[in-house]
Amino acid sequence: MSDSLFSARTDGADQPLAARMRPRTLDEFVGQDHILGPGRLLRRAVSADRVSSLILSGPPGTGKTTIAEIIAGATRGRFVALNAVLSGIKELRYEIEQASEAKNLYGRRTILFVDEVHRWNKAQQDALLPWVESGTVILVGATTENPYFEVNSALVSRSRVFTLKKLSNADLYAIAAAALQDIKRGYGAYRVDIDPKALDHLVQVADGDARTLLGAIELAVETTPERFPPPKNEHIHITMDVAEDSIQRKALLYDKEGDYHFDSISAFIKSLRGSDPDAALYWMARMIAAGEDPRFLLRRMLIAASEDVGMADPQALVVVAAAGAAYDRVGMPEGQFHLSQAALYLATAPKSNSTMGYFDARATVEKEAEAEVPRHLRDPNRDGKHLGHGEGYMYPHAYRDHWVAQAYLPTRLSGRVFYQPAATGRESEIRREVHRRRELQLSAAVEEEDEILSTAPRTSRRDEWLRRAEGQRSRLHGELRDKVFEWAAPARHARVLVLGRGMELFLFEAARRCPEGLVVGLCEDTARAESLIALKEKHVGDDPAEALHIEPLQTDWQERLLGYSEGAGYELIMMRDGGLHAGDRLGFFTALRGLLSPGGQLVAAERVADAVPKLSALLTARLNLDRTDASLIGRLQAAEASFYSGEHHGAYGWTSTAVHQVLTAAKFCVRGQTTLRQDEKRRIAHTDIQNWIPQNPADAKDKSYGAALLTGAQGLSEDEYRQTSALMHEHLGETEHTWPLQYCLFHVEPA
């Protein structure tokens, strides 16, 4: 009995390759370095023949029985082995009697190896406990299950548990090489050549199981030639086809009907995706009955939890992961409850495939040229800080609701949408907020080209200021949108026209609020219209596409807009900065009045120049005026008056008073008027001053501040102009000032 497990061990050719190649010493053992590596406890115990009771737990083919055999070869005590499948109480009692006799008469200890110890029932395990506790036997148990659940807790508490891991691919390659090179026990005496891809396939399919790998190699080598052993000089060549044929065992165990495996798992996943719990349970039961590994089903359900349920119910991933952990603890057959719960949860959960947005992003990465990381998002912690990396980044936690509108995508991908929230489950709750925040980011990104005091192209310094300013502007834009819709209060069936620069701030919100009506957006140019149309397809989602139309501004825009409303006009017109950019403001507002239906209303948010700081005032505040400077400042104040009146650039004359006057002239009655203002900190750079008032008068651009100073009855001479430019560089360059952004909201209706 004591030799039953290992007595047939020889190096003869009658044994399977896996048995012949079983390591005989710790030095030959491959893998499990975490317990058998140099200096590890188990290695020291085996080498010193001081093994105490232990339980080896791990997947098949990872070396549990091999470690027991190495212990058998290293110990000076008695070593006996039992297999829990073949042995019972009778065999155990016999071994206990022999161990007691050896201890009492000869002082020899007995190491009892029990393979598949979890197969013994509780009574059988209890029968072993007293003898382990008394030291009559030292238990070495092996199990493929979790010993903390499948082995008597009293036995576990008296033993050290060592968990073996699946062998790595590197371990399997080493084992395969040893089998092909060993002359006595392996195939080193034959001319065996295996294609690298064929060996890769064997290693991958073996999946950490050395016994499976060696069995496949044995089958491949001994069935490839017509007879084995082959003639002395015959070459054995293992190709991919031979390798695939040799390691079919695992697949064939389940795939009994050709494509049954793939068809069944496909039906199972599609039943989960289609929210059919009955079909999901049926296909799962059918696969388990056919021998499918439950862990494979759990892996597929983990995928479905993110691919098909995703953000609609983020708990789905947690539930399936917990079911997998529970199954690993409990095993079969009770583990079927956990499989069932996971499948039912997925089948009945709301569905969303918004995680597929990752693959859209991946496709963009692969197809388009690599875009640079925006400067404000770069890491400033290394030498990049000296290069300006991280400058302008706005820390979201410093803002209300821990969010601020700033660009995170590369500039050329601005406005690109990858994540599309579904309208079901939890995702429906976050969908609206995601969309509204995107609209604020777009609104902040569409900065006006006519930034106060400059019509010149932006400099990098000014871009950095704008990024910082966007943090405050996003809050202002949010307040602007809320106030406009509070005044407008559109009905679900309303006909709404949205126009002006930054119109997306109102456009998509109007589409959400008026799903049964008509929403038309009028863009300033064709390119902007095309980009918003593309955005509508991805961004709006639950906003009815048929209710939202986007048109570029054309010569016949009034007729086209009336055509959408079938001549009935619009009950509401919402506008942001429409009048600011209109050439003929009176004509523009008169045309809008003609687009309103009887009883219609216009809500306009216009950026006004009421509080625009005059450069002469900023300069005066920085100077200790002497007589010469005072005279020059007086001349400057007179010269710049025409600029701030809007004579040279219409934006600067567009004050709240001017807006009111134009509305009145266009025969509107103002029902409500209010102002929203946000003060921003701005550092005036020398490049800004150079744009506003170049040192050379000939460089002053048309309609710019500098050009205005040189024209008109009150204009500066060229010498005065140069002196003013020098003063500004000296006293205003690199100084910080409060810069207001002010909107005036008008709620009007035809008079």
Secondary structure by P-SEA (a helix, b strand, c coil): ccccccccccccccccccccccccccccccccccccccccaaaaaaaaccccbbbbbbcccccaaaaaaaaaaccccbbbbbbcccccaaaaaaaaaaaaaaaaaccbbbbbbbcccccccaaaaaaaaaaaaaccbbbbccccccccccccaaaaaabbbbbbccccaaaaaaaaaaaacccccccccccccccaaaaaaaaaaacccaaaaaaaaaaaaaaccccccccccbbbbbcaaaaaaaccccccccccccaaaaaaaaaaaaaaaaccaaaaaaaaaaaaaacccaaaaaaaaaaaacccccccccaaaaaaaaaaaaaaacccccaaaaaaaaaaaaaacccccccaaaaaaaaaaacccccccccccccccccccccccccccccccccccccccccccccccccccccccccccccccaaaaaaaaaaaaaaaaccccccccccccccaaaaaaaaaaaaaaaaaaaaaaaaaaaaaccccccbbbbbcccccccaaaaaaacccbbbbbbcccaaaaaaaaaaaaccccccccccbbbbccccaaaaaaaaaaccccccbbbbcccccccccaaaaaaaaaaaccccbbbbbbbbcccccccaaaaaaaaccccaaaaaaaaaaaaaacccccccccccccccaaaaaaaaaaacccccccbbbbbbbbbbbcaaaaaaaccccccccccccaaaaaacccccccaaaaaaaaaaaaaccccbbbbbbbbbbbbbbccc
